[in-house]
Amino acid sequence: MLSPALAHRTPELGWLHPAVPFEELRQRLVDYVGFTPLQNVAGAPATAVPGGRTADGLPIGVRLAGAVGDERTLLELAYLLKAERPWPLL
């Protein structure tokens, strides 16, 4: 499965600060990492790889998810992607 790694660009410093009221902080986290919890609960493998950059140069991550126990396929795919389109250094 292919999806964004995160739901939106990197938040401003302090957006996820522990001083934010709990319910607001919880909702911010859910909205930010909304693509990853299902894979975590299922115990299935996933990885994030570079997928490009925003107009102002920030990296954009792409998430690849696989079947339970099939980490090998994800690693092979990541290596193939890197070979075809080398990942930029930050």
TIVO-2410 file (N, C-alpha, C; in nm, 3 decimals):
# residues 90
REC num residu      c1      c2      c3 atome chaine
REC   1      M   0.085  -0.116   0.000     N      A
REC   1      M   0.000   0.000   0.000    CA      A
REC   1      M   0.090   0.123   0.000     C      A
REC   2      L   0.047   0.223  -0.073     N      A
REC   2      L   0.122   0.348  -0.083    CA      A
REC   2      L   0.037   0.460  -0.025     C      A
REC   3      S   0.095   0.542   0.061     N      A
REC   3      S   0.024   0.656   0.118    CA      A
REC   3      S   0.125   0.763   0.156     C      A
REC   4      P   0.077   0.882   0.190     N      A
REC   4      P   0.170   0.981   0.244    CA      A
REC   4      P   0.227   0.930   0.376     C      A
REC   5      A   0.346   0.973   0.411     N      A
REC   5      A   0.403   0.934   0.540    CA      A
REC   5      A   0.333   1.008   0.653     C      A
REC   6      L   0.301   1.134   0.630     N      A
REC   6      L   0.232   1.217   0.730    CA      A
REC   6      L   0.119   1.292   0.661     C      A
REC   7      A   0.023   1.339   0.740     N      A
REC   7      A  -0.095   1.402   0.683    CA      A
REC   7      A  -0.072   1.547   0.639     C      A
REC   8      H   0.028   1.612   0.694     N      A
REC   8      H   0.058   1.749   0.653    CA      A
REC   8      H   0.205   1.778   0.681     C      A
REC   9      R   0.249   1.891   0.632     N      A
REC   9      R   0.391   1.926   0.645    CA      A
REC   9      R   0.431   1.941   0.791     C      A
REC  10      T   0.559   1.946   0.815     N      A
REC  10      T   0.612   1.956   0.951    CA      A
REC  10      T   0.551   2.075   1.024     C      A
REC  11      P   0.495   2.050   1.143     N      A
REC  11      P   0.433   2.161   1.217    CA      A
REC  11      P   0.538   2.256   1.275     C      A
REC  12      E   0.489   2.373   1.310     N      A
REC  12      E   0.575   2.473   1.375    CA      A
REC  12      E   0.624   2.418   1.508     C      A
REC  13      L   0.741   2.460   1.549     N      A
REC  13      L   0.797   2.421   1.678    CA      A
REC  13      L   0.698   2.460   1.788     C      A
REC  14      G   0.667   2.367   1.876     N      A
REC  14      G   0.574   2.392   1.985    CA      A
REC  14      G   0.432   2.343   1.958     C      A
REC  15      W   0.400   2.310   1.833     N      A
REC  15      W   0.265   2.265   1.797    CA      A
REC  15      W   0.226   2.137   1.870     C      A
REC  16      L   0.324   2.051   1.898     N      A
REC  16      L   0.299   1.926   1.972    CA      A
REC  16      L   0.359   1.931   2.112     C      A
REC  17      H   0.371   2.049   2.168     N      A
REC  17      H   0.431   2.068   2.301    CA      A
REC  17      H   0.343   2.006   2.409     C      A
REC  18      P   0.403   1.945   2.511     N      A
REC  18      P   0.324   1.884   2.620    CA      A
REC  18      P   0.235   1.982   2.695     C      A
REC  19      A   0.261   2.111   2.684     N      A
REC  19      A   0.177   2.210   2.753    CA      A
REC  19      A   0.043   2.234   2.682     C      A
REC  20      V   0.031   2.185   2.559     N      A
REC  20      V  -0.097   2.196   2.488    CA      A
REC  20      V  -0.198   2.109   2.562     C      A
REC  21      P  -0.322   2.158   2.583     N      A
REC  21      P  -0.422   2.077   2.652    CA      A
REC  21      P  -0.435   1.938   2.590     C      A
REC  22      F  -0.452   1.836   2.673     N      A
REC  22      F  -0.445   1.697   2.629    CA      A
REC  22      F  -0.536   1.667   2.510     C      A
REC  23      E  -0.663   1.702   2.516     N      A
REC  23      E  -0.755   1.668   2.406    CA      A
REC  23      E  -0.712   1.733   2.275     C      A
REC  24      E  -0.666   1.856   2.282     N      A
REC  24      E  -0.619   1.926   2.163    CA      A
REC  24      E  -0.492   1.859   2.109     C      A
REC  25      L  -0.400   1.825   2.198     N      A
REC  25      L  -0.276   1.759   2.159    CA      A
REC  25      L  -0.305   1.623   2.096     C      A
REC  26      R  -0.396   1.546   2.157     N      A
REC  26      R  -0.433   1.414   2.104    CA      A
REC  26      R  -0.488   1.428   1.962     C      A
REC  27      Q  -0.577   1.525   1.942     N      A
REC  27      Q  -0.635   1.544   1.809    CA      A
REC  27      Q  -0.529   1.588   1.708     C      A
REC  28      R  -0.437   1.673   1.750     N      A
REC  28      R  -0.329   1.715   1.660    CA      A
REC  28      R  -0.246   1.595   1.617     C      A
REC  29      L  -0.215   1.506   1.711     N      A
REC  29      L  -0.137   1.387   1.679    CA      A
REC  29      L  -0.213   1.295   1.584     C      A
REC  30      V  -0.339   1.272   1.612     N      A
REC  30      V  -0.422   1.187   1.525    CA      A
REC  30      V  -0.425   1.245   1.384     C      A
REC  31      D  -0.444   1.375   1.373     N      A
REC  31      D  -0.450   1.439   1.242    CA      A
REC  31      D  -0.314   1.436   1.170     C      A
REC  32      Y  -0.206   1.438   1.245     N      A
REC  32      Y  -0.072   1.443   1.185    CA      A
REC  32      Y  -0.025   1.306   1.137     C      A
REC  33      V  -0.048   1.202   1.215     N      A
REC  33      V   0.003   1.068   1.182    CA      A
REC  33      V  -0.109   0.972   1.141     C      A
REC  34      G  -0.215   1.026   1.085     N      A
REC  34      G  -0.334   0.947   1.055    CA      A
REC  34      G  -0.315   0.826   0.965     C      A
REC  35      F  -0.206   0.819   0.891     N      A
REC  35      F  -0.185   0.707   0.799    CA      A
REC  35      F  -0.115   0.589   0.864     C      A
REC  36      T  -0.053   0.609   0.981     N      A
REC  36      T   0.031   0.503   1.037    CA      A
REC  36      T  -0.033   0.411   1.141     C      A
REC  37      P  -0.134   0.451   1.217     N      A
REC  37      P  -0.182   0.366   1.326    CA      A
REC  37      P  -0.232   0.228   1.284     C      A
REC  38      L  -0.300   0.218   1.172     N      A
REC  38      L  -0.353   0.087   1.130    CA      A
REC  38      L  -0.242  -0.016   1.114     C      A
REC  39      Q  -0.134   0.023   1.051     N      A
REC  39      Q  -0.020  -0.067   1.031    CA      A
REC  39      Q   0.040  -0.105   1.167     C      A
REC  40      N   0.049  -0.009   1.257     N      A
REC  40      N   0.105  -0.036   1.389    CA      A
REC  40      N   0.020  -0.137   1.466     C      A
REC  41      V  -0.110  -0.118   1.465     N      A
REC  41      V  -0.200  -0.207   1.538    CA      A
REC  41      V  -0.198  -0.347   1.477     C      A
REC  42      A  -0.190  -0.354   1.346     N      A
REC  42      A  -0.189  -0.484   1.277    CA      A
REC  42      A  -0.056  -0.557   1.292     C      A
REC  43      G   0.048  -0.485   1.330     N      A
REC  43      G   0.180  -0.546   1.341    CA      A
REC  43      G   0.242  -0.575   1.205     C      A
REC  44      A   0.195  -0.505   1.105     N      A
REC  44      A   0.245  -0.524   0.969    CA      A
REC  44      A   0.355  -0.423   0.941     C      A
REC  45      P   0.449  -0.457   0.854     N      A
REC  45      P   0.562  -0.368   0.827    CA      A
REC  45      P   0.524  -0.249   0.740     C      A
REC  46      A   0.594  -0.141   0.762     N      A
REC  46      A   0.581  -0.020   0.680    CA      A
REC  46      A   0.713   0.055   0.689     C      A
REC  47      T   0.737   0.136   0.589     N      A
REC  47      T   0.857   0.219   0.589    CA      A
REC  47      T   0.824   0.349   0.518     C      A
REC  48      A   0.899   0.452   0.548     N      A
REC  48      A   0.883   0.579   0.480    CA      A
REC  48      A   1.010   0.606   0.400     C      A
REC  49      V   0.991   0.653   0.278     N      A
REC  49      V   1.103   0.685   0.191    CA      A
REC  49      V   1.082   0.825   0.134     C      A
REC  50      P   1.189   0.891   0.092     N      A
REC  50      P   1.173   1.024   0.032    CA      A
REC  50      P   1.089   1.016  -0.095     C      A
REC  51      G   0.998   1.111  -0.110     N      A
REC  51      G   0.913   1.112  -0.228    CA      A
REC  51      G   0.922   1.241  -0.307     C      A
REC  52      G   1.004   1.330  -0.262     N      A
REC  52      G   1.018   1.458  -0.330    CA      A
REC  52      G   1.037   1.569  -0.230     C      A
REC  53      R   1.014   1.692  -0.276     N      A
REC  53      R   1.029   1.809  -0.189    CA      A
REC  53      R   0.916   1.907  -0.217     C      A
REC  54      T   0.883   1.986  -0.116     N      A
REC  54      T   0.786   2.092  -0.135    CA      A
REC  54      T   0.849   2.202  -0.218     C      A
REC  55      A   0.768   2.300  -0.257     N      A
REC  55      A   0.820   2.412  -0.335    CA      A
REC  55      A   0.929   2.488  -0.262     C      A
REC  56      D   0.922   2.488  -0.127     N      A
REC  56      D   1.025   2.558  -0.051    CA      A
REC  56      D   1.135   2.465   0.001     C      A
REC  57      G   1.144   2.344  -0.054     N      A
REC  57      G   1.257   2.256  -0.028    CA      A
REC  57      G   1.246   2.157   0.086     C      A
REC  58      L   1.132   2.152   0.154     N      A
REC  58      L   1.117   2.054   0.262    CA      A
REC  58      L   1.092   1.915   0.204     C      A
REC  59      P   1.149   1.811   0.265     N      A
REC  59      P   1.128   1.675   0.213    CA      A
REC  59      P   0.985   1.628   0.236     C      A
REC  60      I   0.936   1.548   0.142     N      A
REC  60      I   0.804   1.486   0.151    CA      A
REC  60      I   0.827   1.336   0.158     C      A
REC  61      G   0.769   1.272   0.259     N      A
REC  61      G   0.784   1.128   0.276    CA      A
REC  61      G   0.667   1.051   0.215     C      A
REC  62      V   0.698   0.936   0.162     N      A
REC  62      V   0.599   0.844   0.108    CA      A
REC  62      V   0.606   0.717   0.193     C      A
REC  63      R   0.492   0.667   0.231     N      A
REC  63      R   0.486   0.548   0.317    CA      A
REC  63      R   0.450   0.426   0.234     C      A
REC  64      L   0.529   0.322   0.249     N      A
REC  64      L   0.502   0.194   0.185    CA      A
REC  64      L   0.465   0.094   0.293     C      A
REC  65      A   0.355   0.025   0.279     N      A
REC  65      A   0.310  -0.071   0.379    CA      A
REC  65      A   0.293  -0.207   0.313     C      A
REC  66      G   0.324  -0.311   0.388     N      A
REC  66      G   0.317  -0.446   0.333    CA      A
REC  66      G   0.240  -0.541   0.422     C      A
REC  67      A   0.242  -0.665   0.384     N      A
REC  67      A   0.171  -0.771   0.456    CA      A
REC  67      A   0.251  -0.813   0.579     C      A
REC  68      V   0.181  -0.864   0.677     N      A
REC  68      V   0.245  -0.914   0.799    CA      A
REC  68      V   0.353  -1.015   0.761     C      A
REC  69      G   0.472  -0.995   0.813     N      A
REC  69      G   0.583  -1.088   0.789    CA      A
REC  69      G   0.657  -1.067   0.659     C      A
REC  70      D   0.620  -0.966   0.581     N      A
REC  70      D   0.683  -0.947   0.450    CA      A
REC  70      D   0.771  -0.822   0.447     C      A
REC  71      E   0.855  -0.807   0.547     N      A
REC  71      E   0.946  -0.695   0.553    CA      A
REC  71      E   1.042  -0.695   0.435     C      A
REC  72      R   1.077  -0.813   0.389     N      A
REC  72      R   1.173  -0.825   0.280    CA      A
REC  72      R   1.128  -0.748   0.155     C      A
REC  73      T   1.001  -0.763   0.119     N      A
REC  73      T   0.951  -0.694   0.000    CA      A
REC  73      T   0.964  -0.543   0.015     C      A
REC  74      L   0.933  -0.490   0.133     N      A
REC  74      L   0.944  -0.346   0.153    CA      A
REC  74      L   1.089  -0.300   0.143     C      A
REC  75      L   1.179  -0.374   0.203     N      A
REC  75      L   1.321  -0.337   0.195    CA      A
REC  75      L   1.372  -0.344   0.052     C      A
REC  76      E   1.334  -0.447  -0.021     N      A
REC  76      E   1.377  -0.459  -0.160    CA      A
REC  76      E   1.322  -0.343  -0.243     C      A
REC  77      L   1.196  -0.307  -0.220     N      A
REC  77      L   1.136  -0.196  -0.293    CA      A
REC  77      L   1.208  -0.065  -0.259     C      A
REC  78      A   1.238  -0.043  -0.133     N      A
REC  78      A   1.310   0.078  -0.093    CA      A
REC  78      A   1.447   0.085  -0.160     C      A
REC  79      Y   1.518  -0.026  -0.165     N      A
REC  79      Y   1.649  -0.028  -0.232    CA      A
REC  79      Y   1.636  -0.001  -0.381     C      A
REC  80      L   1.532  -0.056  -0.445     N      A
REC  80      L   1.510  -0.031  -0.587    CA      A
REC  80      L   1.480   0.117  -0.613     C      A
REC  81      L   1.395   0.174  -0.530     N      A
REC  81      L   1.362   0.316  -0.546    CA      A
REC  81      L   1.486   0.403  -0.530     C      A
REC  82      K   1.569   0.369  -0.432     N      A
REC  82      K   1.691   0.447  -0.409    CA      A
REC  82      K   1.787   0.434  -0.527     C      A
REC  83      A   1.797   0.315  -0.585     N      A
REC  83      A   1.885   0.294  -0.698    CA      A
REC  83      A   1.837   0.373  -0.821     C      A
REC  84      E   1.705   0.378  -0.843     N      A
REC  84      E   1.650   0.448  -0.958    CA      A
REC  84      E   1.650   0.599  -0.942     C      A
REC  85      R   1.630   0.644  -0.819     N      A
REC  85      R   1.623   0.787  -0.791    CA      A
REC  85      R   1.692   0.812  -0.657     C      A
REC  86      P   1.824   0.830  -0.660     N      A
REC  86      P   1.898   0.847  -0.535    CA      A
REC  86      P   1.837   0.954  -0.444     C      A
REC  87      W   1.835   0.923  -0.316     N      A
REC  87      W   1.776   1.014  -0.219    CA      A
REC  87      W   1.869   1.129  -0.191     C      A
REC  88      P   1.814   1.249  -0.189     N      A
REC  88      P   1.900   1.366  -0.162    CA      A
REC  88      P   1.942   1.370  -0.016     C      A
REC  89      L   2.059   1.427   0.005     N      A
REC  89      L   2.106   1.449   0.141    CA      A
REC  89      L   2.051   1.583   0.188     C      A
REC  90      L   2.017   1.591   0.315     N      A
REC  90      L   1.963   1.718   0.366    CA      A
REC  90      L   2.073   1.816   0.396     C      A
***
